[in-house]
Amino acid sequence: MINFKKIYRPGLLLIGLLTFQLTFSQENYIPGYVIKNNTDTLFGFVDYRNWESNPDRIKFKTNIENDPVIFYPTDINEFKVDKEIYVSGIVDTEVSPIHTDRLSDDPQVNIKVDTAFLQTLFKGKKSLYYYRFSLDKENFYIKQNGEFELLVYKKYLKKQLGLPVINENKKYVGQLILYLNDCETITQKLENTSYGQNSLIKLFQYYYKCSPSEIYFQKEKEKAYFEIGVLAGASVTTLKFQSDTYDYLVEAGYDPSVNFSAGLYFDLILPRNHGKWSFNNEILYSSYKVTGSYENYYSTTTTEIGYSYLKINSLIRFKYPVGQFFIFLNGGFSNGFAISETNYKKLELDYNSTGSHIEGSALTDPRKYEQGLIFGAGSRYDRFSFEIRYETGNGMSDFRNLKSSAKRYYFLLGYRF
């Protein structure tokens, strides 16, 4: 297994850099408008962030050269930017935890009143609104008689046969049956409608096909997409052992091994946040070979150890625009499968000047699967990228009294198709 104590510093460095990038903001003013409380419309430019969670304020300029004005939900009725419409409202929010380990046994909703910008998903005779006020908590709303009505949903625990089982308060189903009652078949459709954005959007799309009502606005669905490319470069590998008994490996003094690496990557770009977050998956060829020597009073032991791996890397990547470039940071896991091996030991006996020697394996029954942790940083311009990456792996030894570690630095050029 990986020794996590030895990689906590690189991990903390990566987290710190990610936090810095998240807190450092680059303005992105694009055309939009705001509707003030007195119904006046101001056309200009909105600082658009492709928000993951609904914004609690926006910056607006009537002229791109002007200083920005900050608007809160109490200041305006509505704003539109980049095909997205947000409306202001004083709304009930359901704030109960959703993670299983934090659920309570109370089916009653936990309501907090908030002033918010709600994102418009559908606007028409029947409208649907969305409010995400934390990274994992979503509320949905309909509008009746000029007021926003929370669609009620809560997960809670209920004991069955003495064991806690997840249950659901699904009041929103009844609310939507009444709200969309001019579609006769909506009840059947609601049976398979969960409390989530994609599912509710499909429900309202079904409703507007069923009903003669006209849609004034429908938010375009954002989808994740793939980027595919190739990587090539060099790796610098350092192999070390720890043991109280295997001196010929621990004291061998292996020099770093410089080798060629290459592979393919498949980057799944997530929607929202201008595509800054992605899941980067790679198939990467990596190899090393080291030779070392250990001497004592009566013998000299020479060892040669080398492995070629096909590595399956899974990384989380964050990229950020800086001028015409993107800088990016990533971290994740590596799973290496050995496809070739060098495992050689030569023991030369020095006593009595006999010059005899014994040859064999440096390690008995070495492990062919290596786990690793990866941290990296780089930059991208157009289709080209360059990355410096650090990887720490648990090597090939599967013995408790002999620990191995393989540390690698990669210098990789990339090309995106």
C-alpha positions in Angstrom: 0.0 0.0 0.0 1.0 3.6 -0.5 2.7 5.4 2.4 0.4 8.5 2.7 2.6 10.1 5.3 5.3 10.6 2.7 3.1 12.4 0.1 1.1 14.7 2.4 3.3 17.7 1.6 2.8 17.5 -2.2 -0.9 16.9 -1.5 -1.2 20.0 0.7 0.7 22.0 -2.0 -1.7 21.0 -4.7 -4.7 21.8 -2.5 -3.2 25.2 -1.7 -2.7 26.0 -5.3 -6.2 24.9 -6.2 -7.6 27.1 -3.4 -5.5 30.0 -4.7 -6.9 29.5 -8.2 -10.4 29.4 -7.0 -10.1 32.5 -4.9 -8.2 34.4 -7.7 -10.9 35.7 -10.1 -10.6 36.9 -13.6 -13.4 39.2 -14.8 -15.5 38.1 -17.7 -17.8 40.9 -18.8 -20.2 39.9 -21.6 -23.4 41.5 -22.9 -26.5 41.2 -20.8 -29.2 43.2 -19.1 -30.8 43.8 -15.7 -34.4 44.7 -15.0 -34.7 47.1 -12.0 -37.4 47.0 -9.4 -39.2 49.9 -11.1 -39.2 47.7 -14.3 -36.6 49.9 -16.1 -34.3 47.7 -18.2 -30.5 48.5 -18.3 -28.5 47.0 -21.1 -24.8 46.6 -20.6 -22.3 44.0 -19.5 -22.5 41.3 -16.7 -19.5 39.7 -15.1 -20.4 36.2 -16.0 -18.9 33.2 -14.1 -20.9 30.3 -15.5 -21.9 29.8 -11.8 -22.0 26.3 -10.3 -24.0 27.7 -7.4 -26.5 30.6 -7.9 -24.7 33.9 -7.4 -25.7 36.1 -4.4 -24.6 39.3 -6.3 -23.6 40.4 -9.7 -21.3 43.0 -11.2 -22.8 45.1 -14.0 -21.5 47.9 -16.3 -23.5 50.0 -18.7 -20.3 50.7 -20.5 -17.4 48.3 -20.6 -15.0 51.2 -19.6 -17.1 52.1 -16.6 -16.6 51.0 -13.0 -18.9 48.1 -12.1 -22.1 48.4 -10.0 -22.9 45.5 -7.6 -26.5 44.4 -7.6 -28.0 42.1 -5.0 -31.4 40.2 -5.3 -33.1 43.1 -3.4 -31.9 45.6 -6.0 -33.2 44.1 -9.2 -36.0 41.9 -10.5 -34.1 40.0 -13.1 -30.9 39.7 -15.1 -30.0 37.9 -18.3 -26.5 36.9 -19.5 -25.2 34.2 -21.9 -28.7 32.7 -22.5 -29.3 32.4 -18.8 -32.1 34.2 -16.9 -32.1 34.8 -13.1 -35.0 36.3 -11.2 -35.0 37.7 -7.7 -37.2 36.3 -5.0 -37.7 35.9 -1.2 -38.1 32.1 -1.0 -38.3 29.2 1.4 -35.3 26.9 1.2 -35.1 23.3 2.5 -31.7 23.1 4.2 -31.6 19.5 5.6 -28.5 17.4 4.9 -28.6 15.0 2.0 -25.6 12.8 2.8 -26.6 9.4 4.3 -24.3 9.8 7.3 -26.0 13.1 8.3 -29.6 12.2 7.8 -32.1 12.6 10.7 -35.2 10.5 11.5 -37.5 13.6 11.1 -39.6 13.6 7.9 -40.5 17.3 8.4 -38.7 19.8 6.2 -36.2 22.3 7.7 -37.1 25.7 6.2 -35.0 28.8 6.1 -36.1 32.0 4.3 -33.6 33.4 1.9 -33.3 36.2 -0.7 -31.9 34.8 -3.8 -31.3 34.8 -7.6 -33.2 31.8 -8.9 -32.2 30.4 -12.3 -35.0 30.1 -14.8 -35.3 26.6 -16.3 -38.7 27.1 -17.9 -40.8 30.3 -18.3 -44.3 30.1 -19.7 -47.8 29.4 -18.4 -46.0 26.9 -16.1 -42.5 27.9 -14.9 -39.7 26.1 -13.2 -36.9 27.7 -11.2 -33.6 26.3 -9.7 -31.6 27.4 -6.7 -28.3 25.8 -5.7 -27.0 27.5 -2.6 -24.2 25.0 -1.7 -22.1 22.5 -3.7 -24.6 19.7 -3.0 -28.0 21.3 -2.0 -30.6 22.0 -4.7 -34.1 23.4 -4.4 -36.7 23.8 -7.2 -39.6 26.2 -7.4 -42.8 26.8 -9.3 -44.6 30.1 -9.5 -48.3 30.6 -8.6 -50.2 33.9 -8.1 -46.9 35.8 -8.4 -45.2 33.9 -5.6 -42.5 31.3 -5.7 -43.5 28.0 -4.2 -40.8 25.5 -3.0 -41.2 22.0 -4.4 -40.8 20.0 -1.2 -38.4 17.1 -0.9 -36.4 15.6 2.0 -34.5 12.4 2.6 -34.7 11.0 6.2 -34.1 7.8 8.1 -36.8 5.4 9.2 -36.4 2.2 11.1 -37.6 -1.0 9.5 -37.0 -4.3 11.4 -34.7 -2.3 13.8 -32.5 -1.1 11.0 -32.3 2.5 9.6 -33.6 2.8 6.0 -33.6 5.9 3.8 -37.0 7.3 3.2 -38.3 10.3 1.2 -40.7 13.1 1.8 -41.9 13.5 -1.8 -44.5 16.3 -1.4 -43.3 17.8 -4.7 -45.1 15.0 -6.6 -48.5 16.1 -5.3 -47.6 19.8 -5.9 -46.7 19.1 -9.5 -49.8 17.0 -10.1 -51.9 20.0 -9.2 -49.7 22.5 -10.9 -49.6 20.6 -14.3 -53.1 19.3 -14.1 -54.1 20.4 -17.6 -52.0 17.5 -18.9 -54.1 14.3 -18.3 -51.1 11.9 -18.4 -48.8 13.9 -16.2 -49.4 11.7 -13.1 -48.0 8.7 -14.9 -44.9 10.6 -15.9 -44.4 11.9 -12.4 -44.0 8.3 -11.1 -40.5 8.2 -12.6 -39.6 11.9 -11.9 -36.9 12.3 -9.3 -36.0 15.5 -7.5 -33.2 16.6 -9.8 -32.6 19.1 -12.6 -32.4 16.6 -15.5 -35.5 14.7 -14.4 -37.6 17.8 -13.7 -36.6 19.3 -17.1 -37.7 16.2 -18.8 -41.1 16.4 -17.0 -41.7 20.0 -18.1 -40.7 19.1 -21.7 -43.3 16.3 -21.5 -45.8 18.8 -20.1 -45.3 21.3 -22.9 -45.7 18.6 -25.6 -48.9 17.4 -23.8 -50.3 20.9 -23.3 -51.0 23.6 -25.9 -49.2 26.2 -23.7 -46.4 28.1 -25.2 -42.8 28.1 -23.8 -41.4 31.7 -23.5 -38.0 30.5 -22.4 -36.2 27.2 -21.8 -32.7 27.0 -20.5 -30.4 25.2 -22.9 -29.0 22.0 -21.4 -25.2 22.0 -20.8 -23.5 18.7 -21.4 -20.1 17.3 -20.5 -17.8 16.6 -23.5 -14.6 14.8 -24.2 -11.2 16.0 -25.4 -8.8 13.4 -26.7 -5.1 13.8 -27.2 -1.6 12.3 -27.0 1.3 12.8 -24.5 5.0 12.2 -24.9 8.1 13.1 -23.0 10.6 11.9 -20.4 10.4 10.4 -16.9 13.1 10.5 -14.2 12.6 7.6 -11.8 14.3 7.1 -8.4 14.0 3.6 -6.8 14.5 3.1 -3.1 14.1 0.3 -0.6 13.7 0.2 3.2 14.6 -2.9 5.3 16.6 -4.1 8.2 17.8 -7.2 6.4 18.0 -6.6 2.6 21.2 -4.5 2.7 22.2 -5.3 -0.9 19.0 -3.5 -2.0 18.9 -0.7 0.6 22.5 0.3 0.2 22.8 -0.3 -3.6 22.9 3.4 -4.4 20.7 3.4 -7.5 21.1 6.4 -9.8 17.9 8.0 -11.3 16.7 6.4 -14.5 15.8 8.7 -17.4 13.4 7.1 -19.9 10.8 7.8 -22.5 7.1 8.0 -21.7 4.1 8.3 -24.0 0.3 7.7 -24.0 -3.2 8.8 -24.7 -5.6 11.0 -22.6 -9.3 11.3 -22.5 -10.4 14.5 -20.7 -14.1 14.6 -19.6 -14.9 18.4 -19.4 -17.7 19.0 -16.8 -20.4 21.6 -17.5 -20.6 24.9 -15.6 -17.7 27.0 -14.3 -16.6 27.6 -18.0 -15.4 24.0 -18.2 -12.6 24.6 -15.6 -13.1 21.2 -13.9 -12.6 17.9 -15.7 -11.9 14.2 -15.1 -8.7 13.3 -17.0 -8.1 9.7 -17.7 -4.9 8.4 -19.3 -3.2 5.3 -20.7 0.5 6.0 -20.2 3.6 3.9 -21.0 6.3 4.4 -18.3 9.6 2.5 -17.7 12.8 2.6 -15.7 16.0 0.5 -15.2 18.5 0.9 -12.5 21.8 -0.8 -11.5 23.4 -0.7 -8.1 26.2 -2.4 -6.1 26.7 -3.3 -2.5 30.0 -4.4 -0.9 30.8 -5.9 2.5 33.9 -7.7 3.9 33.4 -10.9 1.9 31.2 -10.2 -1.1 29.9 -7.8 -3.7 26.3 -7.8 -4.8 25.3 -6.2 -8.1 21.6 -5.8 -8.8 19.7 -4.7 -11.9 16.0 -3.9 -11.6 13.8 -2.5 -14.3 10.1 -2.4 -15.1 7.9 -1.2 -18.0 4.4 -0.3 -17.0 1.1 0.4 -18.7 -0.4 2.9 -16.4 -4.1 3.8 -16.0 -4.2 7.2 -14.5 -7.3 8.9 -13.2 -6.9 12.6 -12.4 -9.1 15.6 -11.4 -8.0 18.6 -13.3 -8.6 22.4 -12.7 -7.6 24.8 -15.4 -7.7 28.6 -15.4 -7.4 31.1 -18.2 -4.4 33.5 -18.1 -4.5 35.7 -21.2 -4.3 33.3 -24.2 -3.0 30.5 -22.1 -4.6 28.1 -19.6 -2.7 27.0 -16.6 -3.8 23.8 -15.0 -3.4 21.7 -11.9 -4.3 18.0 -11.4 -4.1 15.2 -8.9 -5.2 11.7 -8.7 -4.3 8.0 -8.7 -2.1 5.8 -10.9 -2.6 2.1 -11.4 0.5 0.5 -13.1 0.5 -3.0 -14.7 3.9 -4.4 -15.4 4.4 -5.6 -19.0 8.1 -6.4 -18.8 10.6 -6.9 -16.0 14.3 -7.0 -15.3 15.1 -8.7 -11.9 18.7 -9.7 -11.6 21.3 -10.2 -8.9 24.9 -11.3 -9.0 26.7 -12.2 -5.8 30.5 -12.3 -6.1 32.3 -14.0 -3.2 35.7 -12.4 -2.4 37.2 -14.7 0.3 40.1 -17.1 -0.6 40.4 -15.4 -3.9 38.2 -18.0 -5.5 36.3 -15.5 -7.6 33.1 -17.6 -7.4 29.8 -16.0 -8.0 26.1 -16.8 -7.7 23.4 -15.4 -10.1 19.7 -15.2 -9.5 16.7 -12.8 -8.9 17.1 -9.6 -6.9 13.6 -10.0 -5.5 11.6 -13.1 -4.9 8.0 -13.1 -6.4 7.9 -9.3 -7.0 4.5 -7.5 -7.4 3.4 -6.8 -10.9 0.9 -4.1 -9.9 2.0 -0.7 -8.7 -0.3 1.9 -7.0 0.6 5.6 -7.1 -0.5 9.1 -6.3 0.0 11.9 -8.9 0.3 15.7 -8.6 1.0 17.9 -11.6 0.9 21.4 -13.0 1.2 22.8 -16.5 0.0 25.2 -19.2 -1.9 24.9 -22.4 -1.9 27.1 -25.5 -4.4 26.3 -28.3 -3.9 22.5 -28.9 -0.5 22.2 -27.2 0.3 21.6 -23.5 3.3 21.1 -21.3 3.2 19.5 -17.8 5.5 18.8 -15.0 4.3 15.9 -12.9 5.3 14.1 -9.7 4.3 10.5 -8.9 5.0 8.4 -5.9 4.3 4.7 -6.1 4.7 1.6 -3.9 7.1 -0.2 -6.2 7.3 -3.9 -6.7 8.1 -5.4 -3.2 5.2 -7.3 -1.6 7.1 -8.2 1.6 6.4 -6.6 5.0 10.0 -6.4 5.9 11.1 -4.9 2.5 9.4 -1.7 1.4 9.9 -0.3 -2.0 9.1 3.1 -3.4 9.4 4.5 -6.9 9.3 8.3 -7.3 9.0 9.8 -10.7 9.1 13.2 -12.3 7.5 13.5 -15.7 8.1 16.2 -18.3 5.3 15.8 -20.8 4.3 17.5 -24.1 0.7 17.1 -25.1 -1.4 17.6 -28.3 -5.2 17.8 -28.3 -6.9 16.4 -31.4 
